[in-house]
Amino acid sequence: MAGVTIRAVRKAYGAVAVVHGIDLDIADGEFVVLVGPSGCGKSTLLRMIAGLEEISGGDIAIGERRVNSLPPSERDIAMVFQNYALYPHKTVGANMGFPLKMRGETKAAIATKVARAAEILGLENYLDRYPRALSGGQRQRVAMGRAIVRDPQVFLFDEPLSNLDAKLRVQMRTEIRELHLRLKTTTVYVTHDQIEAMTMADKIVVMQGGRIEQTGSPLELYDRPANTFVAGFIGSPAMNLTPGVVTRGTVELGSGARLALPPGLAVADGREVTYGIRPEHLRVGDAGFSGTVAVVEPTGSETHVVLRTDAGEVVAMFRDRVPFRPGDALTFAPDAGKAHVFDRASGVRLG
């Protein structure tokens, strides 16, 4: 196993720059998730680590070895793709053992390693089947098994669950995380799904526009987002972000409502800010966001209520069943101790 070091890595296609000087340290054995909207550069960065894309500048090292000019086959990595990339005319066992066959290993060694990977992934009874006879989740396990048998220094996953249905995605998230805890191989995982990122990662790297917005543990990013982009991207439902102006220790909204600043945060009067509060930190009260219920979304374990106010739509999340109906007049009071305040011009968190 080995860590991955990325220094000032850039990627451009002609005059169009898509990755702008990325610096990132991935520790040996760490599970790192690259997350962000489509087009943010996360898959391009992963492919540069793999050697499938040439870098336009900077350095990438796996362990102590600089790999900029090495082909993928010499980087000691294994990649799992979104579309599984299985050979339809080969059995499960042959698909899993193919990298070892290309490496020139003996049949006995291949059989031993394939059997071990099949046991880890619960594929012992499927080794003689062909991919067409497998479900989507089973095919993804085969793709993972093909990566495991190589015993690489680094696993790379490129949105491996996006083709699966919702129930299978939850199951496979658990299986991939358990696999990492068992093998302890350095893993870099790309997804656009922030729920995958939150539930699987040791460390999340949030990207936008070819740059890193914030790096940290899932709860660090959730509790202390560095800017409004991270605040709005991490969390479901997303954080409520409302513009306002600081006035005598409060944030005055366009509607005239005033919300208390978080305790201990001092901001000069007149500063234009964005007030952030997560949906679970709103409760029905006498002062705060006042408006009319637009939508009530029961999910079973919780209920999301969308309130249409003069300051824009505000979403509250309740763990209990609530009797609200569209058209009801309500006021949602924020927990000031859980609020976030960002500079409106730069988007950077204050305090």
Residue frames as qw, qx, qy, qz and C-alpha x, y, z in Angstrom:
[[0.000, 0.887, 0.462, 0.000, 0.00, 0.00, 0.00],
 [0.427, 0.010, 0.023, 0.904, 1.03, 3.62, -0.47],
 [0.089, 0.731, 0.339, -0.585, -0.20, 7.15, -0.17],
 [0.475, 0.595, 0.416, 0.497, -0.83, 9.50, -3.09],
 [0.254, -0.602, -0.081, 0.752, 0.72, 12.97, -3.30],
 [0.403, 0.698, 0.453, 0.382, -0.62, 15.55, -5.76],
 [0.336, -0.569, -0.041, 0.749, 1.22, 18.83, -6.22],
 [0.138, 0.589, -0.165, -0.779, 0.09, 21.77, -8.38],
 [0.370, 0.164, 0.851, 0.335, -1.57, 19.41, -10.89],
 [0.362, 0.503, -0.015, -0.784, -3.17, 21.08, -13.87],
 [0.460, 0.246, 0.803, 0.287, -5.07, 19.82, -16.89],
 [0.307, 0.597, -0.041, -0.740, -5.91, 21.73, -20.05],
 [0.635, 0.379, 0.631, 0.236, -7.35, 20.70, -23.38],
 [0.380, 0.604, 0.254, 0.654, -5.75, 23.21, -25.70],
 [0.050, 0.413, -0.176, 0.892, -6.60, 26.65, -24.34],
 [0.650, -0.510, -0.198, -0.528, -9.34, 25.31, -22.07],
 [0.117, 0.317, -0.797, 0.500, -8.16, 24.67, -18.50],
 [0.702, -0.370, -0.453, -0.407, -10.26, 22.15, -16.55],
 [0.779, -0.501, -0.275, 0.256, -8.09, 21.48, -13.47],
 [0.158, 0.872, -0.143, 0.441, -6.30, 24.41, -11.86],
 [0.199, 0.553, -0.605, 0.538, -3.30, 23.60, -9.66],
 [0.825, -0.447, -0.190, -0.289, -4.64, 20.89, -7.34],
 [0.145, 0.463, -0.764, 0.426, -2.68, 20.09, -4.15],
 [0.841, -0.308, -0.039, -0.444, -3.79, 17.02, -2.21],
 [0.056, 0.412, -0.882, 0.222, -2.26, 14.49, 0.20],
 [0.874, -0.158, -0.211, -0.408, -3.89, 11.07, 0.50],
 [0.349, -0.580, 0.701, -0.223, -2.47, 9.02, 3.37],
 [0.281, 0.182, -0.936, -0.112, -1.58, 5.35, 3.17],
 [0.105, -0.283, -0.934, 0.192, -4.75, 3.31, 3.80],
 [0.202, 0.347, 0.309, -0.862, -7.07, 6.33, 3.64],
 [0.274, 0.539, 0.764, 0.225, -10.47, 6.29, 1.91],
 [0.025, -0.398, 0.014, 0.917, -10.79, 9.63, 0.09],
 [0.382, 0.626, 0.676, 0.078, -13.88, 10.69, -1.85],
 [0.105, -0.111, 0.258, 0.954, -13.73, 13.33, -4.58],
 [0.156, 0.642, 0.744, -0.099, -17.16, 14.90, -4.81],
 [0.028, 0.421, -0.071, -0.904, -18.69, 17.77, -6.74],
 [0.637, 0.559, 0.249, -0.468, -21.14, 18.61, -9.52],
 [0.805, 0.367, 0.373, 0.281, -20.76, 17.32, -13.06],
 [0.489, 0.759, 0.028, 0.428, -17.86, 18.99, -14.85],
 [0.396, -0.905, 0.150, -0.034, -15.97, 19.96, -11.68],
 [0.347, 0.712, -0.604, 0.091, -12.86, 17.97, -12.68],
 [0.660, -0.441, 0.551, -0.258, -13.09, 15.09, -10.19],
 [0.941, 0.192, 0.277, 0.021, -13.07, 12.27, -12.79],
 [0.554, 0.764, -0.240, 0.229, -10.32, 14.02, -14.74],
 [0.215, -0.735, 0.575, -0.289, -8.20, 14.16, -11.58],
 [0.837, -0.191, 0.493, -0.145, -8.84, 10.45, -10.93],
 [0.872, 0.466, 0.107, 0.102, -7.88, 9.57, -14.51],
 [0.283, 0.825, -0.416, 0.258, -4.67, 11.56, -14.14],
 [0.530, -0.539, 0.617, -0.219, -3.81, 9.54, -11.03],
 [0.895, 0.107, 0.429, -0.065, -4.51, 6.38, -13.05],
 [0.319, -0.366, 0.612, 0.624, -2.43, 7.55, -16.01],
 [0.429, 0.528, 0.712, 0.174, -5.42, 7.55, -18.37],
 [0.211, 0.955, 0.161, 0.136, -5.05, 11.31, -18.85],
 [0.611, 0.217, -0.170, 0.742, -1.78, 13.17, -19.30],
 [0.286, -0.801, -0.306, 0.428, -1.22, 15.99, -16.83],
 [0.398, 0.827, 0.103, 0.383, -0.52, 19.48, -18.16],
 [0.160, 0.658, -0.427, 0.599, 1.58, 20.49, -15.17],
 [0.613, -0.556, 0.346, -0.442, 2.53, 19.51, -11.64],
 [0.233, 0.340, -0.906, 0.095, 3.46, 16.16, -10.10],
 [0.865, -0.264, -0.035, -0.425, 1.72, 12.99, -8.97],
 [0.158, 0.432, -0.864, 0.207, 3.47, 10.47, -6.73],
 [0.885, -0.271, -0.224, -0.304, 2.27, 7.06, -5.56],
 [0.858, -0.369, -0.078, 0.350, 4.28, 6.16, -2.51],
 [0.392, -0.671, 0.235, 0.584, 7.77, 7.54, -3.05],
 [0.473, 0.080, 0.643, 0.596, 7.60, 7.17, -6.83],
 [0.271, 0.521, -0.061, -0.808, 6.80, 10.03, -9.21],
 [0.536, 0.256, 0.799, 0.096, 4.44, 8.57, -11.80],
 [0.303, 0.668, -0.018, -0.680, 3.89, 11.46, -14.23],
 [0.381, 0.532, -0.587, -0.478, 5.40, 9.63, -17.19],
 [0.208, -0.111, 0.971, -0.044, 4.50, 6.05, -16.22],
 [0.461, -0.135, -0.618, -0.622, 1.78, 4.16, -18.15],
 [0.711, -0.387, 0.083, -0.582, -1.21, 2.86, -16.14],
 [0.941, -0.013, -0.337, -0.015, 0.16, -0.70, -16.13],
 [0.620, 0.208, -0.467, 0.595, 3.26, 0.39, -14.20],
 [0.187, -0.561, 0.202, -0.781, 1.55, 2.52, -11.54],
 [0.252, -0.094, -0.904, 0.332, 0.40, -0.43, -9.38],
 [0.398, 0.102, 0.297, -0.862, -3.19, 0.81, -9.25],
 [0.077, 0.306, 0.928, 0.200, -6.51, -0.93, -9.92],
 [0.253, 0.082, -0.015, -0.964, -9.51, 0.95, -11.27],
 [0.202, 0.428, 0.875, -0.104, -13.22, 0.12, -11.03],
 [0.035, -0.073, -0.363, -0.928, -15.33, 1.82, -13.68],
 [0.484, 0.148, 0.258, -0.823, -18.93, 3.00, -13.80],
 [0.774, 0.273, -0.239, -0.519, -19.87, 0.55, -16.56],
 [0.900, -0.256, 0.347, -0.065, -18.10, -2.49, -15.00],
 [0.327, 0.721, -0.569, -0.220, -15.99, -3.06, -18.19],
 [0.683, -0.196, 0.700, -0.068, -16.36, -6.85, -18.06],
 [0.163, 0.279, -0.787, -0.525, -15.60, -9.19, -20.95],
 [0.757, 0.038, 0.120, -0.641, -19.00, -10.69, -21.93],
 [0.840, 0.263, -0.445, -0.166, -17.44, -13.85, -23.45],
 [0.360, 0.296, -0.771, 0.433, -15.44, -14.70, -20.30],
 [0.599, -0.531, -0.599, 0.009, -16.76, -16.27, -17.12],
 [0.393, -0.903, 0.023, -0.173, -16.71, -14.47, -13.80],
 [0.804, -0.450, 0.219, 0.322, -13.59, -16.36, -12.79],
 [0.674, 0.293, 0.278, 0.618, -11.85, -15.58, -16.08],
 [0.069, 0.882, 0.131, 0.447, -12.79, -11.90, -15.82],
 [0.541, -0.833, 0.115, -0.024, -11.40, -11.68, -12.31],
 [0.799, -0.331, 0.329, 0.379, -8.21, -13.53, -13.20],
 [0.648, 0.693, 0.164, 0.270, -7.52, -11.74, -16.48],
 [0.011, 0.947, -0.289, 0.138, -5.15, -9.08, -15.05],
 [0.623, -0.535, 0.568, 0.056, -3.07, -11.83, -13.46],
 [0.840, 0.294, 0.409, 0.200, -3.02, -13.81, -16.70],
 [0.439, 0.865, -0.019, 0.243, -1.73, -10.72, -18.53],
 [0.278, -0.851, 0.433, -0.104, 0.90, -10.36, -15.81],
 [0.575, 0.434, -0.693, -0.006, 2.09, -13.88, -16.57],
 [0.439, -0.391, 0.668, -0.456, 1.20, -15.54, -13.27],
 [0.083, 0.064, -0.987, -0.121, 0.72, -19.30, -13.07],
 [0.517, -0.350, -0.565, -0.540, -2.71, -20.92, -13.27],
 [0.575, -0.377, -0.663, 0.298, -2.38, -22.11, -9.69],
 [0.226, -0.186, -0.287, 0.912, -1.56, -18.62, -8.39],
 [0.273, -0.163, -0.308, -0.897, -4.43, -17.13, -10.40],
 [0.571, -0.383, -0.676, -0.266, -6.90, -19.71, -9.06],
 [0.477, -0.337, -0.585, 0.562, -5.81, -19.05, -5.46],
 [0.073, -0.134, -0.122, 0.981, -6.15, -15.27, -5.74],
 [0.388, -0.218, -0.467, -0.764, -9.48, -15.47, -7.60],
 [0.563, -0.401, -0.723, -0.006, -10.86, -17.85, -4.97],
 [0.340, -0.301, -0.463, 0.761, -9.79, -15.47, -2.18],
 [0.123, 0.033, -0.098, -0.987, -11.41, -12.47, -3.86],
 [0.478, -0.279, -0.640, -0.533, -14.57, -14.46, -4.60],
 [0.491, -0.405, -0.708, 0.306, -14.82, -15.42, -0.92],
 [0.164, -0.220, -0.265, 0.924, -14.41, -11.79, 0.16],
 [0.281, 0.103, -0.201, -0.933, -17.15, -10.66, -2.24],
 [0.599, 0.186, 0.633, -0.453, -19.52, -13.62, -1.92],
 [0.586, 0.537, -0.326, -0.511, -19.00, -14.73, -5.51],
 [0.324, -0.324, 0.887, 0.052, -17.91, -18.34, -4.89],
 [0.557, 0.328, 0.755, -0.112, -21.04, -19.75, -6.56],
 [0.479, 0.815, 0.149, -0.290, -20.82, -17.48, -9.61],
 [0.301, -0.604, 0.553, 0.488, -17.31, -18.15, -10.92],
 [0.371, 0.079, 0.825, 0.419, -18.56, -20.24, -13.87],
 [0.322, 0.775, 0.521, -0.158, -21.30, -17.83, -14.91],
 [0.405, 0.341, 0.288, 0.798, -21.08, -15.17, -17.60],
 [0.041, -0.121, -0.237, 0.963, -21.73, -11.46, -16.92],
 [0.383, -0.189, -0.428, -0.797, -25.06, -11.54, -18.78],
 [0.607, -0.375, -0.693, -0.102, -26.40, -13.94, -16.12],
 [0.406, -0.248, -0.516, 0.712, -25.60, -11.54, -13.26],
 [0.081, -0.914, -0.395, 0.049, -27.44, -8.63, -11.70],
 [0.253, 0.863, -0.125, 0.419, -25.97, -5.13, -11.73],
 [0.494, -0.775, 0.343, -0.193, -24.73, -5.49, -8.16],
 [0.915, -0.148, 0.329, 0.179, -23.11, -8.84, -8.91],
 [0.682, 0.597, 0.062, 0.417, -21.36, -7.41, -11.98],
 [0.026, -0.898, 0.250, -0.360, -20.00, -4.59, -9.87],
 [0.752, -0.542, 0.374, -0.027, -18.68, -7.14, -7.38],
 [0.897, 0.217, 0.217, 0.319, -16.92, -8.93, -10.23],
 [0.385, 0.805, -0.087, 0.444, -15.32, -5.64, -11.30],
 [0.393, -0.812, 0.343, -0.265, -14.20, -5.11, -7.71],
 [0.916, -0.234, 0.313, 0.092, -12.87, -8.67, -7.57],
 [0.757, 0.522, 0.047, 0.391, -10.79, -8.06, -10.68],
 [0.064, 0.855, -0.265, 0.442, -9.26, -5.09, -8.85],
 [0.696, -0.621, 0.309, -0.184, -8.70, -7.02, -5.60],
 [0.973, 0.027, 0.123, 0.196, -6.76, -9.88, -7.19],
 [0.555, 0.674, -0.158, 0.461, -4.12, -7.45, -8.39],
 [0.659, -0.564, -0.247, 0.432, -3.33, -6.48, -4.78],
 [0.393, 0.680, 0.057, 0.616, -2.58, -2.90, -5.87],
 [0.330, -0.072, -0.391, 0.856, -1.15, -0.04, -3.86],
 [0.234, 0.236, 0.186, -0.925, -4.19, 2.13, -4.68],
 [0.253, 0.503, 0.820, 0.099, -7.82, 1.42, -5.60],
 [0.109, 0.163, -0.140, -0.971, -9.51, 3.97, -7.88],
 [0.230, 0.508, 0.826, -0.085, -13.32, 4.01, -8.18],
 [0.044, 0.041, -0.280, -0.958, -14.99, 6.15, -10.87],
 [0.572, 0.022, 0.087, -0.815, -18.68, 6.55, -9.92],
 [0.101, 0.114, -0.980, -0.128, -19.09, 2.78, -9.58],
 [0.155, 0.348, 0.850, -0.363, -22.65, 2.84, -8.23],
 [0.266, 0.333, -0.034, -0.904, -24.34, 5.29, -10.59],
 [0.438, 0.074, -0.684, -0.578, -25.86, 2.51, -12.75],
 [0.230, -0.199, -0.929, 0.210, -27.49, 0.73, -9.80],
 [0.361, -0.679, -0.442, -0.461, -30.95, 1.26, -8.35],
 [0.250, -0.736, 0.256, -0.574, -31.38, 3.04, -5.04],
 [0.874, -0.432, 0.141, -0.174, -31.57, -0.07, -2.85],
 [0.919, 0.162, -0.052, 0.355, -28.51, -1.66, -4.47],
 [0.294, 0.716, -0.238, 0.587, -26.53, 1.58, -4.11],
 [0.524, -0.690, 0.283, -0.413, -27.10, 1.53, -0.36],
 [0.972, -0.186, 0.137, 0.032, -26.05, -2.13, -0.17],
 [0.791, 0.400, -0.071, 0.457, -22.96, -1.62, -2.32],
 [0.025, -0.828, 0.265, -0.493, -21.91, 1.45, -0.32],
 [0.735, -0.561, 0.316, -0.212, -21.76, -0.75, 2.74],
 [0.970, 0.066, 0.133, 0.192, -19.92, -3.51, 0.92],
 [0.559, 0.648, -0.162, 0.490, -17.27, -1.19, -0.50],
 [0.248, -0.787, 0.338, -0.453, -16.71, 0.42, 2.88],
 [0.875, -0.373, 0.293, -0.098, -16.43, -3.00, 4.58],
 [0.886, 0.348, -0.002, 0.305, -14.03, -4.10, 1.84],
 [0.268, 0.770, -0.283, 0.505, -11.82, -1.09, 2.55],
 [0.537, -0.672, 0.368, -0.353, -11.83, -1.75, 6.29],
 [0.968, -0.113, 0.221, 0.032, -10.81, -5.34, 5.59],
 [0.814, 0.383, 0.054, 0.434, -8.10, -4.70, 3.00],
 [0.369, -0.810, -0.002, 0.456, -6.96, -1.26, 4.25],
 [0.571, 0.208, 0.393, 0.691, -5.82, -0.32, 0.74],
 [0.018, -0.400, -0.001, 0.917, -5.54, 3.37, -0.13],
 [0.288, 0.547, 0.762, 0.193, -8.74, 4.26, -2.01],
 [0.074, 0.272, -0.079, -0.956, -9.73, 7.25, -4.14],
 [0.208, 0.490, 0.847, 0.013, -13.43, 7.28, -4.97],
 [0.062, 0.026, -0.218, -0.974, -15.25, 9.68, -7.30],
 [0.034, 0.567, 0.823, 0.003, -18.94, 10.45, -7.01],
 [0.076, -0.391, -0.153, -0.904, -21.39, 13.30, -7.57],
 [0.617, -0.560, -0.478, -0.277, -23.59, 11.92, -4.77],
 [0.031, -0.608, 0.479, -0.632, -22.84, 13.69, -1.51],
 [0.840, -0.367, 0.163, -0.366, -24.67, 10.98, 0.48],
 [0.940, 0.171, -0.196, 0.222, -22.13, 8.44, -0.83],
 [0.370, 0.580, -0.384, 0.615, -19.36, 10.82, 0.15],
 [0.412, -0.596, 0.321, -0.610, -20.71, 11.38, 3.67],
 [0.913, -0.264, 0.144, -0.275, -21.29, 7.71, 4.44],
 [0.957, 0.193, -0.078, 0.203, -18.11, 6.21, 2.96],
 [0.479, 0.690, -0.268, 0.471, -15.20, 8.63, 3.28],
 [0.636, -0.402, -0.281, 0.596, -12.45, 9.09, 5.81],
 [0.155, -0.486, 0.062, 0.858, -11.82, 12.38, 4.02],
 [0.466, 0.727, 0.502, 0.050, -13.95, 14.28, 1.51],
 [0.279, -0.235, 0.274, 0.890, -12.52, 16.58, -1.16],
 [0.361, 0.757, 0.486, -0.244, -15.19, 18.96, -2.46],
 [0.373, -0.095, 0.444, 0.809, -14.42, 20.27, -5.95],
 [0.364, 0.813, 0.394, -0.226, -15.91, 22.96, -8.13],
 [0.398, 0.910, -0.095, -0.070, -14.64, 24.39, -11.42],
 [0.786, 0.412, -0.317, 0.336, -11.42, 22.36, -11.35],
 [0.081, 0.548, -0.516, 0.654, -10.45, 23.58, -7.87],
 [0.460, -0.303, -0.784, 0.287, -10.71, 22.20, -4.34],
 [0.294, -0.714, -0.139, -0.620, -13.23, 24.12, -2.24],
 [0.498, -0.605, 0.454, -0.425, -12.62, 22.25, 1.04],
 [0.652, 0.157, -0.740, 0.058, -11.02, 19.07, 2.36],
 [0.283, -0.378, 0.613, -0.634, -11.91, 17.40, 5.63],
 [0.086, 0.134, 0.974, -0.162, -13.80, 14.63, 7.39],
 [0.125, -0.520, -0.714, -0.452, -17.52, 14.29, 6.56],
 [0.333, -0.773, -0.509, 0.180, -18.65, 15.87, 9.82],
 [0.346, -0.407, 0.038, 0.845, -16.09, 18.68, 9.57],
 [0.045, 0.136, 0.519, 0.843, -17.53, 19.68, 6.21],
 [0.265, -0.612, -0.694, -0.272, -21.09, 19.32, 7.46],
 [0.430, -0.732, -0.407, 0.337, -20.59, 21.26, 10.70],
 [0.226, -0.757, 0.108, 0.603, -18.11, 23.88, 9.48],
 [0.672, 0.562, 0.363, 0.317, -18.40, 24.43, 5.72],
 [0.477, -0.241, 0.098, 0.840, -15.69, 26.76, 4.44],
 [0.106, 0.155, -0.247, -0.951, -17.99, 28.64, 2.08],
 [0.626, 0.249, 0.241, -0.699, -21.50, 28.82, 0.70],
 [0.622, 0.329, -0.602, -0.377, -20.75, 26.32, -2.08],
 [0.281, 0.112, -0.925, 0.229, -19.77, 23.58, 0.38],
 [0.292, 0.105, 0.598, -0.739, -22.63, 24.56, 2.69],
 [0.663, 0.313, -0.003, -0.680, -25.13, 24.18, -0.13],
 [0.604, 0.345, -0.671, -0.258, -23.60, 21.02, -1.59],
 [0.304, 0.070, -0.899, 0.307, -23.03, 18.91, 1.54],
 [0.248, 0.182, 0.653, -0.692, -26.25, 17.92, 3.28],
 [0.287, -0.202, -0.695, -0.628, -29.65, 16.72, 2.12],
 [0.344, 0.870, 0.289, 0.203, -31.88, 18.68, 2.15],
 [0.525, 0.384, -0.120, 0.750, -29.38, 21.46, 1.48],
 [0.283, -0.399, -0.394, 0.778, -28.59, 24.22, 3.95],
 [0.140, 0.898, 0.410, 0.075, -30.91, 27.23, 3.73],
 [0.474, -0.117, 0.062, 0.870, -28.90, 30.25, 2.54],
 [0.056, 0.878, 0.467, 0.085, -30.54, 33.67, 2.83],
 [0.403, 0.388, -0.069, 0.826, -28.99, 37.11, 2.12],
 [0.370, -0.852, -0.367, 0.048, -29.08, 39.75, 4.82],
 [0.257, 0.686, -0.248, 0.634, -27.29, 42.68, 6.45],
 [0.540, -0.250, -0.613, 0.519, -25.76, 42.70, 9.92],
 [0.186, -0.660, -0.064, -0.725, -27.58, 45.10, 12.24],
 [0.395, -0.561, 0.425, -0.590, -26.84, 45.39, 15.97],
 [0.295, -0.287, 0.884, -0.222, -25.91, 41.74, 16.54],
 [0.688, 0.331, 0.593, -0.255, -28.54, 40.34, 14.20],
 [0.195, -0.004, 0.692, 0.695, -28.87, 39.54, 10.52],
 [0.427, 0.491, 0.299, -0.698, -31.69, 41.59, 9.02],
 [0.440, 0.239, 0.789, 0.355, -33.35, 39.88, 6.09],
 [0.012, -0.149, -0.419, -0.896, -35.00, 41.61, 3.16],
 [0.360, -0.566, -0.684, -0.288, -38.37, 40.81, 4.70],
 [0.254, -0.711, 0.165, -0.635, -37.42, 42.85, 7.78],
 [0.900, -0.413, -0.139, -0.035, -37.07, 39.79, 10.03],
 [0.039, 0.775, -0.578, 0.253, -34.03, 39.73, 12.29],
 [0.955, -0.101, -0.275, 0.045, -32.10, 36.56, 13.14],
 [0.515, -0.803, 0.292, 0.067, -29.56, 36.40, 15.97],
 [0.439, 0.655, -0.613, 0.044, -25.90, 35.93, 15.07],
 [0.853, -0.107, -0.485, 0.158, -24.26, 32.74, 16.37],
 [0.577, -0.813, 0.010, 0.083, -22.96, 33.18, 19.94],
 [0.644, -0.492, 0.295, 0.506, -19.47, 34.66, 20.04],
 [0.535, 0.359, 0.442, 0.624, -19.48, 35.85, 16.42],
 [0.056, -0.749, -0.135, 0.647, -18.80, 39.59, 16.08],
 [0.453, 0.389, 0.528, 0.604, -19.55, 41.16, 12.68],
 [0.083, -0.209, -0.053, 0.973, -19.54, 44.88, 11.91],
 [0.388, 0.633, 0.497, -0.449, -22.88, 46.56, 11.32],
 [0.420, 0.730, -0.160, -0.515, -23.74, 47.08, 7.66],
 [0.106, -0.378, 0.861, 0.323, -21.82, 44.06, 6.39],
 [0.777, 0.211, -0.213, -0.553, -23.66, 42.13, 3.71],
 [0.248, -0.306, 0.913, -0.111, -23.78, 38.46, 4.60],
 [0.663, -0.052, -0.597, -0.449, -25.48, 35.18, 3.80],
 [0.522, -0.340, 0.578, -0.527, -27.23, 33.52, 6.74],
 [0.550, 0.150, -0.784, -0.246, -27.12, 29.72, 6.70],
 [0.543, -0.233, 0.611, -0.527, -29.20, 27.28, 8.72],
 [0.133, 0.062, -0.959, -0.243, -29.69, 23.57, 8.14],
 [0.539, -0.309, -0.456, -0.637, -33.27, 22.29, 7.82],
 [0.667, -0.342, -0.649, 0.129, -33.02, 20.16, 10.98],
 [0.354, -0.179, -0.408, 0.822, -32.09, 23.28, 13.00],
 [0.269, -0.222, -0.153, -0.925, -35.42, 25.02, 12.38],
 [0.075, -0.365, -0.887, 0.273, -38.44, 24.70, 14.62],
 [0.122, -0.733, -0.492, -0.455, -41.88, 26.30, 14.72],
 [0.390, -0.327, -0.396, 0.764, -41.62, 29.52, 16.74],
 [0.055, 0.868, 0.392, -0.299, -42.67, 33.13, 17.10],
 [0.093, 0.898, -0.251, -0.350, -39.74, 34.87, 15.39],
 [0.525, -0.249, 0.696, 0.421, -37.69, 33.92, 12.34],
 [0.051, 0.042, -0.688, -0.723, -38.74, 32.95, 8.82],
 [0.436, 0.383, 0.576, -0.576, -42.45, 33.67, 8.39],
 [0.269, 0.247, -0.587, -0.722, -44.46, 32.57, 5.40],
 [0.821, 0.118, 0.104, -0.549, -46.85, 30.09, 3.87],
 [0.604, -0.179, 0.770, 0.104, -46.36, 26.35, 3.54],
 [0.468, 0.499, -0.436, -0.585, -45.82, 25.49, -0.12],
 [0.751, 0.178, -0.614, -0.166, -45.03, 21.78, 0.01],
 [0.638, -0.480, 0.525, -0.295, -45.09, 19.03, 2.64],
 [0.657, 0.397, -0.628, -0.128, -42.92, 15.99, 1.82],
 [0.765, -0.439, 0.405, -0.241, -43.32, 13.01, 4.19],
 [0.453, 0.503, -0.730, -0.090, -40.55, 10.42, 3.77],
 [0.826, -0.234, -0.513, -0.032, -41.65, 8.14, 6.62],
 [0.671, -0.271, -0.392, 0.568, -38.82, 8.71, 9.08],
 [0.201, -0.394, -0.128, 0.888, -38.96, 12.48, 8.66],
 [0.315, 0.797, 0.512, 0.052, -41.00, 15.26, 7.03],
 [0.355, -0.042, 0.172, 0.918, -39.66, 18.10, 4.89],
 [0.118, 0.835, 0.500, -0.196, -41.68, 21.31, 4.87],
 [0.393, 0.229, 0.248, 0.855, -41.04, 24.02, 2.27],
 [0.068, -0.784, -0.419, 0.453, -42.02, 27.49, 3.49],
 [0.395, 0.563, 0.294, 0.664, -42.43, 30.30, 0.97],
 [0.334, -0.723, -0.274, 0.539, -41.28, 33.56, 2.62],
 [0.253, 0.963, 0.008, -0.094, -40.47, 37.10, 1.50],
 [0.228, -0.752, 0.581, 0.213, -36.79, 36.13, 1.81],
 [0.440, 0.373, -0.758, -0.305, -37.21, 33.10, -0.47],
 [0.881, -0.180, -0.354, -0.258, -38.01, 29.44, 0.10],
 [0.174, -0.545, 0.721, -0.391, -36.91, 27.87, 3.38],
 [0.775, -0.041, -0.602, -0.189, -36.89, 24.12, 4.06],
 [0.425, -0.506, 0.580, -0.477, -37.37, 22.66, 7.54],
 [0.599, 0.084, -0.790, -0.100, -36.95, 19.01, 8.47],
 [0.603, -0.422, 0.346, -0.582, -38.94, 17.39, 11.28],
 [0.099, 0.222, -0.968, 0.063, -38.19, 13.96, 12.76],
 [0.293, 0.290, 0.799, -0.437, -41.76, 13.61, 13.99],
 [0.142, 0.541, 0.720, 0.411, -45.00, 13.57, 12.00],
 [0.009, -0.258, -0.181, 0.949, -46.40, 17.07, 11.61],
 [0.334, 0.596, 0.706, -0.185, -49.97, 18.22, 10.80],
 [0.045, 0.565, -0.155, -0.809, -48.99, 21.03, 8.41],
 [0.583, 0.532, 0.601, 0.126, -50.75, 21.48, 5.08],
 [0.341, 0.225, 0.320, 0.855, -50.03, 23.67, 2.03],
 [0.146, -0.703, -0.332, -0.611, -51.37, 27.14, 2.67],
 [0.619, -0.670, -0.340, 0.229, -50.75, 27.10, 6.43],
 [0.114, 0.873, -0.224, 0.417, -49.11, 30.25, 7.83],
 [0.871, -0.368, -0.170, 0.279, -46.03, 29.36, 9.91],
 [0.040, 0.907, -0.389, 0.153, -42.88, 30.85, 11.38],
 [0.929, 0.011, -0.243, 0.279, -39.69, 28.78, 11.52],
 [0.303, -0.913, 0.267, -0.065, -37.27, 29.86, 14.26],
 [0.724, 0.439, -0.474, 0.241, -33.58, 28.98, 13.75],
 [0.792, -0.536, -0.082, 0.280, -31.30, 27.65, 16.48],
 [0.149, 0.959, -0.239, 0.043, -28.77, 30.51, 16.59],
 [0.531, -0.604, 0.587, 0.097, -26.11, 28.22, 18.05],
 [0.709, 0.108, 0.649, 0.256, -26.26, 26.09, 14.88],
 [0.457, 0.866, 0.154, -0.129, -26.37, 28.98, 12.41],
 [0.670, -0.036, 0.297, 0.680, -23.64, 29.85, 9.89],
 [0.172, 0.926, 0.089, -0.325, -22.75, 33.29, 8.55],
 [0.705, 0.139, 0.377, 0.585, -20.85, 33.85, 5.30],
 [0.045, -0.515, 0.164, 0.840, -19.48, 36.96, 3.66],
 [0.656, 0.580, 0.392, -0.282, -21.88, 37.59, 0.80],
 [0.381, 0.807, -0.343, -0.293, -19.33, 38.81, -1.73],
 [0.135, 0.542, -0.827, -0.061, -16.72, 36.06, -1.30],
 [0.849, -0.112, -0.401, -0.325, -18.93, 33.32, 0.08],
 [0.463, 0.247, -0.728, 0.441, -16.35, 32.60, 2.80],
 [0.606, -0.596, -0.527, 0.026, -17.51, 31.51, 6.24],
 [0.042, -0.727, 0.281, -0.625, -17.11, 34.11, 9.01],
 [0.591, -0.560, 0.416, -0.404, -15.76, 33.05, 12.38]]
